[in-house]
Amino acid sequence: MMGRKKDSNVSAGQKLLKMYHILLSDNKPHYQSDLAEILNCSAQTVIRLAEQIELSFPECFCSGKEKNRRWYSLQINHKNTLGLNYQELRYLSLCRELSKPFIPPEIGERIDQTLLHLSMLLLELDTREHFATSTPIAFFTKGKIDYSEKVNIIEDLLKCIENKTFCHIHYIANGNQQGKNHYFVPRKLIAMNHALYVYGAISNNVATELKHSTCLAIHRIQKLDFINQKVAISIADPIENKTMFGLPEHEPRTFSIQFAKSAAGYIKERIWSDEQKIEEIENGEIILTITTSSERELNAWVRGFGEQAKMITS
């Protein structure tokens, strides 16, 4: 009887990878004869491949005989089926810290427990104490808004955005304690200066007519009634895939600001808008040309520099 022919179109490395994948797919024994059939190779080749896998994973590799049939398996105690690694988990933890000002404590604790659970699934060693207590990054705020009572409103806004529906809100603007009622079509949630905003448009009561786009502070929404009805209007998104200075209030406009030498370093270190330009002028001063959808906010920002900055075009 002739021996099994070697498949010349498949390299030894490819056979090794394929056998490793087969053994890794589950913890059951895989018989030598079956592996030879699948890999289209001889029993001796399977033995050599098994030896290489055993050298690489001695703590996981298992072999034995059952009714004179040789079998192999990989008993992997820790198998990453989560689709992420430890570095990515660290970035998720960083995102958790960044979002802390907007998340009620009880939800934050649930997220922390989930991150801890993921770390235990990812890592073979017990990092419970390390992961729970190690906080190498700290974030400081200038005034914090408590969103504990706004969780349902945030969830309803997200539901409107996902389902392309609208809502009826009672909103208290700054300086108007009586507030106003609006039919509102949410488009996107925005985080800025440790506060949450929702960008969208005021509409009529059936969301067929757009009155004007606006950006509302979520903590000033006192009541929200979800309306399960599809909107018939589209809202332009001025911030889609862009970094732009300030909250969107109008169509993008371009301005130039001159900064003194004492403020130039601070300005040059940061990206204020995707469409920005910094020009060096005499005496170490610079001119920042920037695009914004909030002229009012830009003017307030420039005034905050005092004599170190002045608007030269508007």
Rosetta blueprint (number, residue, H / E / L):
1 M L
2 M L
3 G L
4 R L
5 K L
6 K L
7 D L
8 S L
9 N L
10 V L
11 S L
12 A H
13 G H
14 Q H
15 K H
16 L H
17 L H
18 K H
19 M H
20 Y H
21 H H
22 I H
23 L H
24 L H
25 S H
26 D L
27 N L
28 K L
29 P L
30 H E
31 Y E
32 Q H
33 S H
34 D H
35 L H
36 A H
37 E H
38 I H
39 L H
40 N L
41 C L
42 S L
43 A H
44 Q H
45 T H
46 V H
47 I H
48 R H
49 L H
50 A H
51 E H
52 Q H
53 I H
54 E H
55 L H
56 S H
57 F L
58 P L
59 E L
60 C L
61 F E
62 C E
63 S E
64 G E
65 K E
66 E E
67 K L
68 N L
69 R E
70 R E
71 W E
72 Y E
73 S E
74 L E
75 Q L
76 I L
77 N L
78 H L
79 K L
80 N L
81 T L
82 L L
83 G L
84 L L
85 N L
86 Y H
87 Q H
88 E H
89 L H
90 R H
91 Y H
92 L H
93 S H
94 L H
95 C H
96 R H
97 E H
98 L H
99 S H
100 K H
101 P H
102 F H
103 I L
104 P L
105 P H
106 E H
107 I H
108 G H
109 E H
110 R H
111 I H
112 D H
113 Q H
114 T H
115 L H
116 L H
117 H H
118 L H
119 S H
120 M H
121 L H
122 L H
123 L L
124 E L
125 L L
126 D L
127 T L
128 R H
129 E H
130 H H
131 F H
132 A H
133 T H
134 S L
135 T L
136 P L
137 I L
138 A L
139 F L
140 F L
141 T L
142 K L
143 G L
144 K L
145 I L
146 D L
147 Y L
148 S H
149 E H
150 K H
151 V H
152 N H
153 I H
154 I H
155 E H
156 D H
157 L H
158 L H
159 K H
160 C H
161 I H
162 E H
163 N H
164 K L
165 T E
166 F E
167 C E
168 H E
169 I E
170 H E
171 Y E
172 I L
173 A L
174 N L
175 G L
176 N L
177 Q L
178 Q L
179 G L
180 K E
181 N E
182 H E
183 Y E
184 F E
185 V E
186 P E
187 R E
188 K E
189 L E
190 I E
191 A E
192 M E
193 N L
194 H L
195 A E
196 L E
197 Y E
198 V E
199 Y E
200 G E
201 A E
202 I E
203 S E
204 N L
205 N L
206 V L
207 A L
208 T L
209 E L
210 L E
211 K E
212 H E
213 S E
214 T E
215 C E
216 L E
217 A E
218 I H
219 H H
220 R H
221 I E
222 Q E
223 K E
224 L E
225 D E
226 F E
227 I E
228 N E
229 Q E
230 K E
231 V L
232 A L
233 I L
234 S L
235 I L
236 A L
237 D L
238 P L
239 I L
240 E L
241 N L
242 K L
243 T L
244 M L
245 F E
246 G L
247 L L
248 P L
249 E L
250 H L
251 E L
252 P L
253 R E
254 T E
255 F E
256 S E
257 I E
258 Q E
259 F E
260 A L
261 K H
262 S H
263 A H
264 A H
265 G H
266 Y H
267 I H
268 K H
269 E L
270 R L
271 I L
272 W L
273 S L
274 D L
275 E L
276 Q L
277 K E
278 I E
279 E E
280 E E
281 I L
282 E H
283 N H
284 G H
285 E L
286 I E
287 I E
288 L E
289 T E
290 I E
291 T E
292 T E
293 S L
294 S L
295 E H
296 R H
297 E H
298 L H
299 N H
300 A H
301 W H
302 V H
303 R H
304 G L
305 F L
306 G H
307 E H
308 Q H
309 A E
310 K E
311 M E
312 I E
313 T E
314 S L
